[in-house]
Structures are given as structure tokens and as C-alpha cells.
Amino acid sequence: MNFLLSDEQLALVDTVKALLRDKCDPVRVHKMFDVEGDAQFDAELWAALCAMGIPAIAVPEAHGGMGLELIDLAIVAEALGHAAAPVPFLGHALAALAITLGGSDEQQAKWLPRLASGEVLGTVAFGEGKAAWLPGEWQLSAEGGLSGVKTLVPNAAEADLIVVGLQEGLALVEKGAGYTCARVDSADRTRPVDTVTFDGAAAQLLPRGKEVASRVTDAAAALIAADAFGGAERCVQMSVDYAKLREQYGQPIAAFQGLRYQLVKMALNTEPSRGLYWFAAHAWDALPDKAPHAAAQAKAHLTETYLQVTRDTVEAHGGIGFTWEHDTHIYMKRAMLDWAWLGSPSRHRQRAADLAGW
Amino acid sequence: MELGFGAEYDAFRQEVREFIAANWPPADGNVKSRENVRAFVEAAIGQGYMHRSIPKRFGGSEQQPDIGKAEVIREELSKARAPSDRIPGNGLVEPTLLEWGTEEQKQRFIAPTLRGDIIWAQGFSEPGAGSDLASLRTRAELSPDGSKWIINGQKIWTTGAHFATHMFLLVRTEPDAPKHAGISYLLIDIRQPGVTVRPLVQMTRQKEFNEVFFDNAETPVDMLVGERGKGWNVTRSTLKHERSGIAAMTWPLSMFRDLVKLAKEVERDGRPAIKDVRVREELAAIEGELLSIVYSTYRSVSLEVHGQEGETFTTMRKLYMTELAGRMGKLARDILEDDFTDMGGARLKWIERFMISLSMSIAGGTSNIQRNIIAERVLGLPRDRVQGAGS
């Protein structure tokens, strides 16, 4: 039994964390919330992550990638979630995965090396509104030109290509094809999302796009869950640190049993759930029969936990935790997107129940 | 990552399976027979499958520690519904005797404890010493000739004392010392006139624990475990053993399987309860917590296998499981609806489980004490001045 990260994986996480400490301190993240107008991503941080090879992790070596697995992407997602990193990692990583799994040789040769290096930016368009997120629910079609609306598409306005979920499976739409993007006034300004309206856009189907579509959405669920774990863990740590520091009635508030028990509850909700995302990613890599259920459970449990823990974090901090200047709202807003994106915990639980044959 | 114990254990698993197939169920089919159970356990010790950490000279099989093998054995025994080597109270005293007992105590007690010829009860809690165990008042004094301890006082919540033969207990031997320093750890034969065992009836109507009264009860002077006045340290080792162990996730998994079965069996609004959206969703939410336990256990076992510290989850496990058991009990209640109060009906087991999940929040360290321990050991919060928790 070895349900542990390898030395190489631990080293990868350390490298990413070191970069984030250097280039993604809270002051910098706060600036993303104070930008006038549309939300943006942190281009300098993203460039540094690309230079480090982060987008290359799961791209095959033949196409300039590292040929690693989803678990490797997921532990990076945890680190990014921990730092609330304002980067377009999620959509980009999923676009590369989709092309790796479902693309033709030509599509792979054209896009994967440039996605791996970060030269181009990719994203995925799954949501169609009214909580339709998953392959069986997609109504849009490429027949006669792609028309219709996709919602909550990460960084669509900046993306060079979009992998779109359709009735026919997955398709590539390149920048400049017939579509427009409207940036949503989204709570989470670290990960901007757009409403994309396609109007007869040229879409190239991925040859295996139909069969791999649910693999890609399962991977999405695992990565979102990983982000949620990273953010929740950060919130617990932040609250514990504050309780040791803040004094009232002449002593650190950590001495008060009421608050101690609140902190214990937060830790109890968070720490044991790490394995849910690990297993979802590991199952995706190695135990494909178990992957859909594991992904649904990880997404449901961790995103619900994350959102609750951010609420608890406000309580643990008191007034300062409710302010714009404090970090808490950044995490709560990331937790809100993690909760909603790809479908709510309730829907993923229903899916887990279906998959369990209940 | 590698889940399961890998191909290196396949041959071992096959060997264990063959052993079990040849020995259980017993030839006469009587799985309740004490003789049959004993014969099976002895044969399993002979194979090195049971009491693996106990030296051969004390009746164990003295095997190299190997969590993979231990887990394979546990799984296969459980699948075949074969007897295990665990006798509840006895599992607590064996490691304590190995760690702290005199050579003579080990010689005398360990082998019969393994065989179940001696059944131990744990004499810790008292009416005035629950969570604050160190305030216990049952006292032991040396007889004038110094040959034996004379014990007076009362223990309570003593599980199994009504069928136990012996007790390991904490007594105050140094009344003038500070409270933790005045305690000693004694072994005593409880089938003697000075000991009275009175069963307590639980809210479930079952009788599992007792009050035990000591009225000039006696035990030889050499039945002291560890040093006089140092019993608190011995206790800590006992509690540690009680709170660890890989088999801990067996019962929540089996309770969950039963819960799914219940949800399929019971009809509500003309269809199985499991088709009800609220029931499905709550079952899935419970499963999410259950899987958190499973994967956290994989992780802590992996850490152990690789010789690393894995205390975080093991410290949280009891509280997490207690709350999960309560949540399962409540979903069962919601599924049962009208049948929820009928203790004479077919659903008694679930009504009992609804109640028994509460006993978990008390026995072996209450949930609030668990919270204190987590606050200190996992979160690193300053020590609680009043409770002195986690001591």
C-alpha cells in the first residue's frame, strides 16, 4: 500500500509553492480585486508557471510535454487553490487533456506543443446554463455551424482556442471564429469567466471527442476538488494562526473553548477529505471503472466543504474577516465558483447515487 | 500511488485463504462452539496469522511487523466470517503487559489472555472521575505485612465486568502526591468476595457495562504493573492502543452497507426509499464522509508502512466516526418513519444503532475531550489550562 505522493511529486509541489510564495503573495492577489473594469488573470504569474512547465505536465512527451498524470496536475491545482492564484490553469489544463485524449494526430501536433509551452492559451466550454454541465446534458451542436451560448467559460476572451462540449462530443473552436465573449461580473475575480455566444462558428470535432468527453469532465471535477482542498486547508490554517495571535480579555482567543471547537470542526471537515481528490485523480489515472463515481464524490464533498469552511473562517476572524481588505473573501469567492462550476454538490451526489446503482 | 497491497501479497493471500478453507467453518458446522473457536485460533497462531506481535514464549506467533500481511489476514478472516484473535478488553491489556509488565506477569497472564481463558475488564472510570480520570479516588493500601494490596472504592461503566475474570485498574496508592503522581496500575482477580459487580441497564435495554464495588478486595503485592505511583504512564499506553488500529474502518463500512440495504427495502410513497431524492442525496453525502475515512486510513497506513508519522488523521478518527455514526443513525430514522419507535419490531437493530451512536461520543474519551486533543495536537493551539486535556 502506497497512498502517498512520490518524492518527485513532493518536489513538484515544493517548486510550485516556492514560486507562489515569491509571485503570488496575498497583496498581489488582492490587486486582482481592485482592477477597474473586467477581471483579469495575472499574466506575469502565469508566464512564470508556464516557464516552469506547469501546462506541460500531462501533455505527452512526444508533443513537448512531461507525460505525467492527472494526479500530478491535481496536486498543482491544490497548491494554486491554496494561494488563490489568479491564473487560467483550469481551463488550459483541461483543453490540453481533451486534445490529448480525443484529438487527431494533426490536432495534437498543431496544439499540444504550444499548449504545453504556454505559447497559446486554451480553455473549455462546458456549461449551458440551468445547471447543464455534463456530456449527456449538452444541447449545442456543430451541425450547420456552431451556434448557441456556453456559460461560465474560464478566460474565454483571452483564449486562443476553446474546447466546446457538444451533442457530437468535443470540438475545437479557434480564436477569430464566429463567437463573442461577455465577461461575467463574477464574484471570483481571480478566475474570470465569460458567457460565450457562438454564431455559426467553425468547429472541428475531436475524432474521439464523443467517447472521451466524460473523461474530461471527470478530470475537471477532480481538479476543482483539488483546488477546493487547497483553499479550505489555507482557510483553516489562517484561522488557527489568527486565533493564536488575536487577544481579547487579556489572552489569545485560541484559549476560548468555543472558538477551539469551531476550529476543530473546520479541521475535521477539511483534513480527512484530502484523499477524495487524491483518489479521484488516481482512479482517473489507474482505475478507470471507479473514476466517474470518485470524481462526483470528490467534487460534491470538497466544494461543499470549502464553501462552509470559508464561512467558518469569517466567524473565526470576526469583523476583520468580513472586510474587503482581508483574505477571507477571496477564498469564499473561489469557493463559490468551485461550488457552482461543473454543477452543484447536490447534482454530483445524485450522479454518484446513479453510478452506485442505487 | 498503489492501493491495495500489490502482487507481492497475492501468494500470501492465497496461503491464508487455503488455511481458512481447510479450518473454517469447523467440521461439525458449529461456529458458536468455544472449543471450535479455540482450535481455529490455535491453528492460526501456529501459522503465524494471529497475535503476530506477541513473542512465541508468551503464546503469540512472533512475526515481523508487516501491515500488508496483517491487513490480508484481517480481510480474509472477515470474508470467511472466521474467528478473529480479538477479545475486546483483552486487546487492551496485552500490549500494556508487554510494555510494562514484569517477566512473571507476562509469563502468567499473556498466554491465557490470548486464549481467552482470562477475560479482562478495564477499571478506569469512577462516578467522580470521568473525563478527568486522574481525579479517581478508589484507593489501594498495602496490608500490614506488605504482602498484598487492599482495595476500596468503586468503578463504573466497566464493560464486560459481569463475565470478566480479571480487571486491570487504576487506584490511588499515594494519597498525598499530586493527582497524576498518586496513581498505580494493578491487576486483580475479580471473582472474590471483596468485589461486587452490578450490571447497569443501558437506554437500549442491553446490559454491557457495570458498576464494580471494592470492599477490602485483595490482590498480591506483585500485581502492580509499572512502578508504584507511575500508573498514569501505563494508562497512557493503554489508551493509545485503544485509539489506533487499522480494523477501525470495518464497522462504518458495514453499517453503511446495511443502511443502503435498508433504503432499498423500505417503501415510501409507493417506491423504495432509496429512489427518494432526499434519501439518495444524504446517502451519497454520507458515502463522501465514509470514503474520506477510507482514503485517510490508506494514507495513514501508507505513512506507517514507510516509517513516517501519520498522527493527524488517527487523532481525528474517533470524533469523525462518531459524528458519521450519528448521521447514519439519523438517516435510518428518516427512512423508518413510523417504525422508528417500535422496539419490538423488525427494525430494532436500527433503533439501537440510533442510540448506540451516542455511546461512541462518550466511551473511550468523550467527543469534547477528542476536540481538546485535536485542538492541541493537530492544530497546535495552546494547552487548555482548565481541562489539562490530552494529558
Contacts between the chains, C-beta under 8 A, distances in Angstrom:
chain1	res1	chain2	res2	distance
A	1	B	2	6.8
A	1	B	3	6.7
A	1	B	4	6.8
A	1	B	5	5.4
A	1	B	6	7.6
A	1	B	67	7.3
A	1	B	68	6.5
A	1	B	71	7.6
A	1	B	298	6.3
A	1	B	301	5.7
A	1	B	302	5.3
A	1	B	305	6.1
A	2	B	1	6.2
A	2	B	2	4.4
A	2	B	302	5.3
A	2	B	305	7.4
A	2	B	306	7.6
A	3	B	1	5.9
A	3	B	2	7.8
A	3	B	3	6.0
A	3	B	295	6.8
A	3	B	298	3.8
A	3	B	299	4.9
A	3	B	301	7.7
A	3	B	302	4.6
A	4	B	1	7.2
A	4	B	299	6.8
A	4	B	302	4.7
A	4	B	303	6.8
A	4	B	306	6.8
A	5	B	1	7.9
A	71	B	1	6.7
A	240	B	379	5.0
A	240	B	380	7.2
A	240	B	381	7.0
A	243	B	381	6.9
A	244	B	381	6.9
A	244	B	382	7.2
A	252	B	382	6.6
A	254	B	381	4.6
A	254	B	382	5.8
A	255	B	382	6.2
A	255	B	384	7.6
A	255	B	385	7.2
A	257	B	372	8.0
A	257	B	384	7.1
A	260	B	371	7.0
A	260	B	372	7.4
A	260	B	375	4.4
A	260	B	379	8.0
A	260	B	381	5.8
A	260	B	384	7.4
A	261	B	368	7.6
A	261	B	371	5.1
A	261	B	375	7.7
A	263	B	375	6.7
A	263	B	379	5.9
A	263	B	381	7.1
A	264	B	319	7.9
A	264	B	371	4.6
A	264	B	374	4.8
A	264	B	375	5.4
A	264	B	379	6.9
A	267	B	316	7.4
A	267	B	374	6.7
A	267	B	378	6.2
A	267	B	379	6.0
A	268	B	316	5.7
A	268	B	319	6.3
A	268	B	320	6.0
A	268	B	323	7.9
A	268	B	374	7.1
A	271	B	296	7.8
A	271	B	312	6.1
A	271	B	313	6.7
A	271	B	316	6.5
A	271	B	378	7.6
A	272	B	292	4.3
A	272	B	293	6.6
A	272	B	296	4.5
A	272	B	313	5.9
A	272	B	316	6.3
A	272	B	320	5.9
A	273	B	288	7.8
A	273	B	292	4.9
A	274	B	295	7.6
A	274	B	296	7.4
A	274	B	299	7.6
A	275	B	291	7.5
A	275	B	292	6.3
A	275	B	294	7.5
A	275	B	295	2.4
A	275	B	296	5.3
A	275	B	298	6.7
A	275	B	299	5.8
A	276	B	288	6.8
A	276	B	291	6.0
A	276	B	292	6.0
A	276	B	295	6.4
A	278	B	1	7.5
A	278	B	295	6.5
A	278	B	299	7.8
A	279	B	3	8.0
A	279	B	291	7.3
A	279	B	295	5.1
A	282	B	1	4.9
A	282	B	3	7.3
A	286	B	1	7.3
A	287	B	3	7.8
A	297	B	284	7.3
A	297	B	287	6.7
A	297	B	288	5.1
A	297	B	291	5.9
A	300	B	284	6.9
A	300	B	285	7.4
A	300	B	288	6.1
A	301	B	285	7.5
A	301	B	288	3.7
A	301	B	289	7.5
A	301	B	291	7.9
A	301	B	292	7.1
A	346	B	281	6.1
A	349	B	280	7.3
A	349	B	281	4.8
A	349	B	284	3.6
A	349	B	285	6.0
A	349	B	288	7.7
A	350	B	277	7.2
A	350	B	280	6.3
A	350	B	281	6.4
A	350	B	284	7.3
A	352	B	284	4.5
A	352	B	287	6.9
A	352	B	288	7.9
A	353	B	280	4.1
A	353	B	281	7.2
A	353	B	283	6.6
A	353	B	284	5.0
A	356	B	284	7.7
A	356	B	287	7.5
A	358	B	260	7.0
A	358	B	263	7.5
A	358	B	264	7.7
A	358	B	274	5.0
A	358	B	280	5.9
A	358	B	283	6.8
